């Protein structure tokens, strides 16, 4: 959703005195101050977007009872949220909070608070103000003391380590470990202990035992009996070389730890088919990974990789490879040897070009190239099964798989995706588009310009007819981005076009001018 579209929806909702708004998965990166004009809202959902902050004006939504901000990139919450005294349910799960927001503790009518998937280490003393709280989810936070929760008289459910934690365990974490009497061998005793106990152990451990075989229970002394190794979301900083003895392992999950390197002995695990290392601090991979010839799924996203070893090209059975959110500037030429690859995620790197060998990835169906400074996508034309390319935060149709310098102004004439039209204008340049398509300015009003392009072919019934394409252009004052929306061909007034786009509301009635 573009900023302009968001502004228009907010303006319309303000006029309609809307009580519920849901912006699920709209790729919203910021909220305008005009969100504070929605003073009749009782429910606001902004789940799975890209918000990094909230405007202070959100504190104007004093009727709000439900606020869901799950799965964004928020690092803080404005103090004005304390004004939302009618709020009973607040979800801030899967954000980037490192400090418990004190302003939340002023929301004394809260009954449900979800903070799982953040990085908070301390609960503030003021949390004891939340006397009406009945449900609290703190899973995935590296908290070391839960004892303050005993002061909340109505609290019934506390989720921590992904389980409902009984009240008797609302104590300091170091005491909790003693209470449960967990020993090191539980780390690998996955078949007889719940994975959450492994997670609990990991929160107090910095390193795994050097001799993993001794950690196995007596009845499992044969190390080759293990096939799965699950230790995600712990504080592990290293893996002992002894892991190379677990030769029957087929699956290793070590995501969301603090690993900076892998032992070369990992190359001994020739039966491995699934390796998940995303969300660590790996800056390089050992060359021994070329021995992992049975690997089909490799997840290395959100690390610190600046380059890939040529050994990556030896994993000829790979079907899924995720390298997103690293610092890669190039790919090895032999990556084209991965001819069975179906899904490839390269988003969030610094790639400026794609190797010519990618033409041999003939089984590839899904490719994510977003947030890379690429200028040429033409190699992808050789991939017969490729159905989806994500680039420039868009899913690009096949005709765009060329050099970006070869994108054509005429594509604007039949492009129905508003955001892709904006990207076209941004790439080609507004002046060049107007020149090549002989655009005529019909009218202008404030930052809006009404344009007409003659002679656009359109299929009507059983014949081709020609009619003008009329476009409303707006330059966003805050970002400088140009947005273009198509309006009916009979439009001659910019004001009338804005009114049509805004479902009959004249621009003079806008509460906040965009």
Buried (B, 14 or more C-beta within 10 A) or exposed (E): BBBBBBBBBBBBBBBEEBBEBEBEEBEBBBBBEBBBBBEBBBBBBBBBBEBBBBBBBBBBBEBBBBBBBBBBEBBBBBEBBBBBEBBBBBBBBBBEBBBBBBBBBBBEBBBBBBBBBBEBEBBBEBBBBBEBBBBBBBBBBBBBBBEBBEBBEEBEEBBBBBBEBEEEBBBEBEEBBEEEEBEBBBBBBBEEBEBEBBBBBBBBBEEBBEEBBEBBBEEBEEBEEBBEBBBBBBBBBBBBBBBBBBEBBBBBBBBBBEBBBBBBBBBBBEBBBBBBBBBBEBBBBBEBBBBBBBBBBBBBBBBEBBBBBBBBBBBEBBBBBBBBBBEBBBBBEBBBBBEBBBBBBBBBBEBEBBBEBBBBBEBBBBBBBBBBEBEBBEBBEBBEEBEEBBBBEBBBEEEBBBEBEEBBBEBBBEBEEBBBBBBBBEBBBBEEBBEBBEBEEBBEBBEBBBBBBEEBEEEEEEEEEEBBBBBBBBBBEEEEBBBBBBBEEEBEEBBBBBBBBBEEBEBEEBEBEB
